[in-house]
Amino acid sequence: MYRALVEARVLGRGRVWPRGLEACWVGTAIDLKDGDLVSAGRGQWLVDHVRGVGARESAKAATSGEVARALTQLAQEKTESTQVLGFDRMLCAVGMAMAVKPQGVVVAYVGSDELTGAEWKRLLAAAAVGNLPLAIVTVPRLKSNAAVDVSVVAKRMGAAIPMIPVDAGDAVAIYRVTQETLVRARSDGGVAVIECVDCGVDPVKLMGMQLVKKQICTERWVAGVEVSFRAKLPKR
């Protein structure tokens, strides 16, 4: 997981999402199964890369081919002139959940400021029907709009949808919440919202410190992960 955080930061370089939010993708995507689907908008390439990291043996680093594919996808998304609006994409995610049930689950990522309060209300109303295997992951402030408090929207409309807040910088906490959420979704538990809350924590530094403190690895290994990965990037 630490390697995935580092690779996400290096590849993203702060151009696609704000620095410090890598844990939102890594904690939720690294252990998805083959039959699970993802809706991540401009972050789709990142989720695909993170899932690849999770599928490797822990002792293996990224291959140059995997890195090249990630960079190619990133370049393509940056040159696209049109993007599916957040609300329309999230409605598509609801449809994906209808189609994938009961073989898998759908994880849909959306900025907490991508949808208006009215759009959130319509989305949650649609998602709450039929015990859909859908996990909605809200990522803090992807745009410059004021963020919507999704919990307040759900409470006002009386929606019986679990809202699970978690520190956006704590990849391990996000991972644990996600695993519980997906187990529930796979057993017809219905939609849930994982609210990643920006508490100003750097996920890479936090997890590196945790690994060293628990004597899982050394400071030298932590420092070498980024160096090793950067050495595999195509030369410019």
Secondary structure, DSSP 8 states (H G I E B T S, - for coil): -HHHHHHHHHHHTTSSS-TT-HHHHHHHHTT--TT-EEE-GGGHHHHHHHHHHHHS-TT----HHHHHHHHHHHHHHHH-S----HHHHHHHHHHHHHHHTTT--EEEEEETTTS-HHHHHHHHHHHTTTT--EEEEEES-SSSS----HHHHHHHHT----EEEEETT-HHHHHHHHHHHHHHHHTT---EEEEEE--S--HHHHHHHHHHHTTSS-HHHHHHHHHHHHHTS---
